[in-house]
């Protein structure tokens, strides 16, 4: 705790935080024209939706994949808005039985959009029921058990399923193949995040200058959800310790309070790098050992920290374990060993060609 500011260890996670969901909803774009970034996906979606409207048909089922926080839920809502349809929202883990899905499908009106977040986590019996619903717009409901069980066909209104997943590889082949259009969401460039922040600042009535927006965007890990979260914390700092205006000095001071450095690394990221470099000489070291060294669960290190550190070129994953690159040593202000960069390739080569 620092003068009323509490740095949250999960501050830079891209997962939605319950306390922020209402604010996030107010910042969501309502049309493809308002949606910032993902130009290829927007162009493709515009063609799919415009063609469906021209034919007077429901659009093909749509799968949106990519890391959390990039706008998959926003795009699902935009799809419904562009088609003038209602949207029903649920998540894969919430659909535990086929009956849950059948009840949901039977309540759909023609043209409705059914959005299933984290669709790769849907229960297998429900997934198998979804196959027939997506292809034939009907489901078979089994009544009773054993030899006396009967199957009752249930017609459902034509609808569009929009599935979102952060792990497209976890989807089964039969489910993936039933989507007519698949879009992969990419991380945002800093310039795109500046546009996101400027729009959010206008909605939240935050006075922020261009340099401050660029400062926040550069530390947001290429993720709009994180950028908007940082913007709100920077606003808090400016209102409590400044005159309410967010300039670059206020942005830097606020982000320093919240332990977000110039590359977007937080306390846990730097702890992982520090343990890897100082504790294990740069590696290689297993993720479980690394997690013990920083006092976290292995899943936290592997799913929260590692993706960004690998993308930032500071950690390399090899068959023998994690290795710190020269960029990691330099970021911590330490002298990298002469073989810090080549060491990664050397370990990979030795592991992949063990008989040489």
C-alpha positions as CSV (number, residue, x, y, z in Angstrom):
1,X,0.0,0.0,0.0
2,X,1.3,3.4,-1.0
3,X,-0.6,6.5,0.1
4,X,-3.9,4.8,-0.7
5,X,-2.8,3.1,-3.9
6,X,-2.7,-0.7,-3.8
7,X,-0.8,-2.3,-6.6
8,X,-2.8,-5.3,-7.8
9,X,-0.6,-8.3,-8.6
10,X,-3.1,-9.2,-11.4
11,X,-3.2,-5.7,-12.7
12,X,-1.9,-6.5,-16.2
13,X,-3.8,-9.7,-16.8
14,X,-6.0,-9.5,-19.9
15,X,-8.8,-11.4,-18.2
16,X,-11.9,-9.5,-17.3
17,X,-12.0,-8.3,-13.7
18,X,-15.6,-8.4,-12.3
19,X,-15.4,-4.9,-10.8
20,X,-14.5,-3.5,-14.2
21,X,-17.1,-5.2,-16.3
22,X,-19.7,-2.5,-16.1
23,X,-17.2,0.2,-17.2
24,X,-15.9,-2.1,-19.9
25,X,-19.4,-2.4,-21.3
26,X,-19.8,1.3,-21.5
27,X,-16.6,1.5,-23.6
28,X,-17.6,-1.1,-26.1
29,X,-18.0,0.1,-29.7
30,X,-21.5,-0.4,-31.1
31,X,-20.7,-0.8,-34.8
32,X,-17.9,-2.0,-37.0
33,X,-17.2,1.6,-38.0
34,X,-16.4,2.4,-34.3
35,X,-14.3,-0.7,-33.7
36,X,-10.6,0.2,-33.6
37,X,-8.0,-2.2,-34.9
38,X,-8.2,-5.6,-36.5
39,X,-8.7,-4.2,-40.0
40,X,-8.6,-7.5,-41.8
41,X,-11.2,-9.1,-39.5
42,X,-13.4,-6.0,-39.8
43,X,-13.3,-6.1,-43.6
44,X,-14.0,-9.8,-43.7
45,X,-16.9,-9.5,-41.2
46,X,-18.4,-6.6,-43.1
47,X,-18.5,-8.7,-46.2
48,X,-20.1,-11.7,-44.4
49,X,-22.8,-9.5,-42.7
50,X,-23.5,-7.4,-45.8
51,X,-23.9,-10.5,-48.0
52,X,-26.3,-12.1,-45.4
53,X,-28.4,-8.9,-45.2
54,X,-28.6,-8.8,-49.0
55,X,-29.9,-12.3,-49.1
56,X,-32.2,-11.9,-46.2
57,X,-30.6,-14.8,-44.4
58,X,-28.9,-15.3,-41.1
59,X,-25.0,-15.1,-41.4
60,X,-22.9,-18.2,-41.2
61,X,-21.7,-19.3,-37.8
62,X,-18.7,-17.3,-36.8
63,X,-15.7,-18.3,-34.7
64,X,-13.5,-15.6,-33.1
65,X,-10.2,-16.8,-31.7
66,X,-7.3,-15.0,-30.0
67,X,-5.8,-13.9,-26.7
68,X,-8.1,-12.4,-24.1
69,X,-8.9,-8.7,-24.1
70,X,-8.8,-8.0,-27.8
71,X,-12.5,-7.5,-28.5
72,X,-14.1,-10.8,-29.2
73,X,-17.1,-10.1,-27.0
74,X,-17.4,-6.6,-28.5
75,X,-17.4,-8.1,-32.0
76,X,-20.1,-10.6,-31.1
77,X,-22.3,-7.7,-29.9
78,X,-21.6,-5.7,-33.0
79,X,-22.6,-8.7,-35.2
80,X,-26.0,-8.7,-33.5
81,X,-26.3,-5.0,-33.8
82,X,-25.3,-4.9,-37.5
83,X,-27.9,-7.6,-38.2
84,X,-30.6,-5.9,-36.1
85,X,-30.9,-9.0,-34.0
86,X,-31.0,-9.9,-30.3
87,X,-28.0,-11.5,-28.7
88,X,-28.0,-14.3,-26.1
89,X,-24.7,-14.5,-24.1
90,X,-23.4,-17.6,-22.3
91,X,-20.1,-19.3,-21.7
92,X,-18.8,-22.8,-22.4
93,X,-18.3,-23.8,-18.7
94,X,-21.9,-22.8,-17.9
95,X,-23.2,-25.4,-20.4
96,X,-22.7,-28.5,-18.4
97,X,-25.5,-30.7,-19.8
98,X,-27.1,-31.2,-23.2
99,X,-30.4,-30.2,-21.7
100,X,-29.0,-26.8,-20.7
101,X,-28.2,-26.1,-24.4
102,X,-31.5,-27.5,-25.7
103,X,-33.4,-25.1,-23.4
104,X,-31.3,-22.2,-24.6
105,X,-31.7,-23.1,-28.3
106,X,-35.5,-23.6,-28.0
107,X,-35.9,-20.0,-26.8
108,X,-34.1,-18.4,-29.7
109,X,-36.0,-16.3,-32.2
110,X,-35.2,-16.4,-35.9
111,X,-32.1,-14.3,-36.6
112,X,-30.9,-14.3,-33.0
113,X,-27.2,-14.4,-32.3
114,X,-26.1,-16.9,-29.7
115,X,-22.7,-16.0,-28.3
116,X,-20.7,-18.7,-26.4
117,X,-17.5,-17.4,-24.8
118,X,-14.7,-19.9,-24.2
119,X,-16.6,-22.4,-26.4
120,X,-13.7,-24.9,-26.2
121,X,-14.8,-25.6,-22.6
122,X,-18.3,-26.7,-23.5
123,X,-19.3,-30.1,-22.1
124,X,-19.0,-32.9,-24.7
125,X,-22.7,-34.0,-24.7
126,X,-23.7,-30.4,-25.3
127,X,-21.1,-30.0,-28.0
128,X,-22.5,-33.1,-29.9
129,X,-26.0,-31.6,-29.7
130,X,-24.6,-28.3,-31.1
131,X,-23.4,-30.1,-34.2
132,X,-27.0,-30.8,-35.4
133,X,-28.2,-27.4,-34.3
134,X,-25.6,-25.6,-36.3
135,X,-26.1,-27.7,-39.5
136,X,-29.9,-28.5,-39.5
137,X,-31.4,-26.1,-37.0
138,X,-32.8,-28.9,-34.9
139,X,-31.9,-31.0,-31.9
140,X,-33.0,-34.4,-30.7
141,X,-34.0,-34.4,-27.0
142,X,-33.8,-37.8,-25.3
143,X,-36.6,-38.4,-22.8
144,X,-36.3,-41.2,-20.3
145,X,-33.5,-43.7,-19.7
146,X,-32.5,-47.2,-20.8
147,X,-34.6,-49.2,-23.2
148,X,-37.6,-47.0,-22.7
149,X,-35.9,-43.8,-23.7
150,X,-37.3,-42.0,-26.7
151,X,-35.8,-39.3,-28.9
152,X,-38.0,-36.2,-29.7
153,X,-36.9,-34.0,-32.6
154,X,-37.1,-30.3,-31.7
155,X,-37.0,-27.7,-34.5
156,X,-35.2,-24.5,-33.6
157,X,-35.3,-21.1,-35.4
158,X,-32.4,-20.3,-37.7
159,X,-29.7,-18.5,-35.7
160,X,-26.1,-17.5,-35.9
161,X,-23.7,-19.0,-33.4
162,X,-20.7,-16.8,-32.5
163,X,-18.1,-18.7,-30.6
164,X,-15.1,-17.2,-28.9
165,X,-12.0,-19.0,-27.8
166,X,-8.6,-18.2,-26.4
167,X,-7.4,-21.7,-27.3
168,X,-8.4,-22.6,-30.8
169,X,-6.3,-25.7,-30.7
170,X,-8.5,-27.1,-27.9
171,X,-11.5,-27.1,-30.2
172,X,-12.5,-30.4,-31.6
173,X,-12.3,-30.8,-35.4
174,X,-16.0,-31.5,-35.9
175,X,-17.0,-28.3,-34.0
176,X,-14.4,-26.1,-35.8
177,X,-15.4,-27.4,-39.2
178,X,-19.0,-26.3,-38.7
179,X,-18.2,-22.6,-38.5
180,X,-18.6,-20.8,-41.8
181,X,-16.2,-18.0,-41.0
182,X,-13.2,-18.1,-38.6
183,X,-11.3,-14.9,-37.6
184,X,-8.1,-14.7,-35.5
185,X,-7.6,-11.6,-33.4
186,X,-4.1,-10.1,-33.4
187,X,-2.4,-8.0,-30.7
188,X,-2.8,-4.2,-31.3
189,X,-0.1,-1.8,-32.5
190,X,0.7,1.1,-30.2
191,X,-0.9,3.6,-32.7
192,X,-4.2,1.6,-32.6
193,X,-4.2,1.6,-28.8
194,X,-3.7,5.3,-28.8
195,X,-7.0,5.6,-30.8
196,X,-8.7,3.2,-28.3
197,X,-7.5,5.4,-25.4
198,X,-8.6,8.6,-27.0
199,X,-12.0,7.2,-27.6
200,X,-12.3,5.8,-24.1
201,X,-11.1,9.1,-22.6
202,X,-13.8,11.0,-24.4
203,X,-16.5,8.6,-23.1
204,X,-15.1,8.8,-19.6
205,X,-14.6,12.5,-19.8
206,X,-10.8,12.2,-19.1
207,X,-8.6,15.1,-20.2
208,X,-5.5,13.3,-21.6
209,X,-2.9,14.6,-24.0
210,X,-1.5,12.8,-27.0
211,X,1.9,12.0,-25.3
212,X,0.2,10.6,-22.2
213,X,-2.0,8.4,-24.4
214,X,1.1,7.1,-26.2
215,X,2.8,6.4,-22.9
216,X,-0.1,4.4,-21.6
217,X,-0.5,2.6,-25.0
218,X,3.2,1.6,-25.0
219,X,2.7,-0.2,-21.7
220,X,-0.5,-2.0,-22.4
221,X,0.9,-5.3,-23.9
222,X,-1.0,-4.7,-27.2
223,X,-4.3,-5.3,-25.4
224,X,-7.2,-2.8,-25.4
225,X,-8.6,-4.2,-22.1
226,X,-5.4,-3.5,-20.4
227,X,-5.1,-0.1,-22.0
228,X,-8.5,0.9,-20.7
229,X,-7.7,-0.4,-17.2
230,X,-4.5,1.6,-17.1
231,X,-6.3,4.6,-18.3
232,X,-8.7,4.5,-15.4
233,X,-5.8,4.1,-12.9
234,X,-3.9,7.0,-14.5
235,X,-7.1,9.1,-14.2
236,X,-7.3,8.2,-10.5
237,X,-3.8,9.4,-9.9
238,X,-4.3,12.6,-11.8
239,X,-7.4,13.4,-9.8
240,X,-5.9,12.6,-6.4
241,X,-2.4,13.9,-6.8
242,X,-2.7,16.4,-9.7
243,X,-5.2,18.8,-11.2
244,X,-7.2,16.0,-13.0
245,X,-5.5,16.5,-16.3
246,X,-3.5,13.5,-17.6
247,X,-0.2,14.6,-19.1
248,X,2.9,12.4,-19.8
249,X,4.4,13.2,-16.4
250,X,1.2,12.2,-14.6
251,X,1.0,9.0,-16.7
252,X,4.5,8.0,-15.9
253,X,4.2,8.7,-12.2
254,X,0.9,6.8,-12.0
255,X,2.3,3.8,-13.8
256,X,5.3,3.8,-11.5
257,X,3.0,3.6,-8.5
258,X,1.3,0.6,-10.1
259,X,4.6,-1.1,-10.9
260,X,4.1,-1.0,-14.6
261,X,7.5,-0.3,-16.3
262,X,8.2,1.2,-19.7
263,X,7.8,-2.1,-21.5
264,X,4.6,-3.1,-19.7
265,X,6.1,-5.5,-17.3
266,X,4.7,-5.7,-13.8
267,X,6.0,-6.9,-10.5
268,X,5.4,-10.6,-11.2
269,X,7.0,-10.4,-14.7
270,X,10.1,-8.8,-13.2
271,X,10.2,-11.3,-10.4
272,X,10.1,-14.2,-12.9
273,X,12.9,-12.6,-15.0
274,X,14.9,-11.8,-11.8
275,X,14.6,-15.4,-10.6
276,X,15.6,-16.8,-14.0
277,X,18.6,-14.5,-14.4
278,X,19.9,-14.0,-10.8
279,X,18.8,-17.3,-9.3
280,X,19.4,-19.7,-12.2
281,X,22.1,-17.9,-14.3
282,X,19.7,-17.4,-17.2
283,X,18.5,-21.0,-17.3
284,X,17.4,-23.4,-18.6
285,X,15.0,-24.0,-15.8
286,X,11.6,-25.7,-15.6
287,X,8.4,-23.7,-15.1
288,X,7.6,-25.5,-11.8
289,X,11.0,-24.6,-10.3
290,X,10.6,-21.0,-11.6
291,X,7.2,-20.8,-10.0
292,X,8.5,-21.9,-6.6
293,X,11.2,-19.3,-6.8
294,X,8.7,-16.5,-7.2
295,X,6.1,-18.0,-4.8
296,X,3.4,-18.5,-7.5
297,X,1.5,-21.4,-9.0
298,X,3.1,-22.9,-12.1
299,X,-0.2,-22.2,-14.0
300,X,0.1,-18.5,-13.1
301,X,3.6,-18.2,-14.4
302,X,2.8,-20.2,-17.6
303,X,-0.5,-18.6,-18.5
304,X,-0.2,-15.0,-17.1
305,X,3.5,-14.1,-17.3
306,X,5.1,-16.3,-19.9
307,X,3.1,-15.4,-23.1
308,X,4.0,-11.7,-22.9
309,X,7.6,-12.4,-21.9
310,X,8.1,-14.8,-24.8
311,X,6.4,-12.3,-27.2
312,X,8.6,-9.5,-25.9
313,X,11.7,-11.6,-26.7
314,X,12.9,-11.9,-23.0
315,X,12.2,-15.6,-22.4
316,X,12.7,-18.6,-24.8
317,X,10.9,-21.9,-24.2
318,X,13.1,-24.9,-25.0
319,X,12.8,-28.6,-24.4
320,X,15.1,-28.3,-21.4
321,X,13.2,-25.3,-19.8
322,X,13.0,-21.6,-19.9
323,X,16.0,-19.5,-20.9
324,X,16.5,-15.7,-20.5
325,X,17.6,-13.9,-23.6
326,X,20.0,-11.0,-23.8
327,X,17.1,-8.6,-23.7
328,X,16.0,-9.9,-20.3
329,X,19.5,-9.3,-18.9
330,X,19.6,-5.8,-20.3
331,X,16.1,-4.9,-19.1
332,X,17.2,-5.8,-15.5
333,X,20.3,-3.6,-15.9
334,X,22.7,-6.6,-15.9
335,X,25.5,-7.5,-18.2
336,X,24.4,-10.3,-20.4
337,X,26.9,-13.2,-20.8
338,X,28.5,-13.5,-24.2
339,X,26.4,-16.5,-25.2
340,X,23.1,-15.2,-23.9
341,X,21.5,-14.9,-27.3
342,X,23.2,-17.9,-29.0
343,X,22.6,-20.0,-26.0
344,X,18.9,-20.4,-26.9
345,X,19.7,-21.8,-30.4
346,X,22.4,-24.0,-28.9
347,X,20.1,-25.7,-26.5
348,X,17.4,-26.2,-29.1
349,X,19.9,-27.7,-31.5
350,X,21.3,-30.1,-28.9
351,X,17.8,-31.2,-27.9
352,X,16.4,-31.6,-31.3
353,X,19.4,-33.5,-32.8
354,X,20.5,-35.7,-29.8
355,X,22.4,-38.2,-32.0
356,X,24.7,-35.7,-33.6
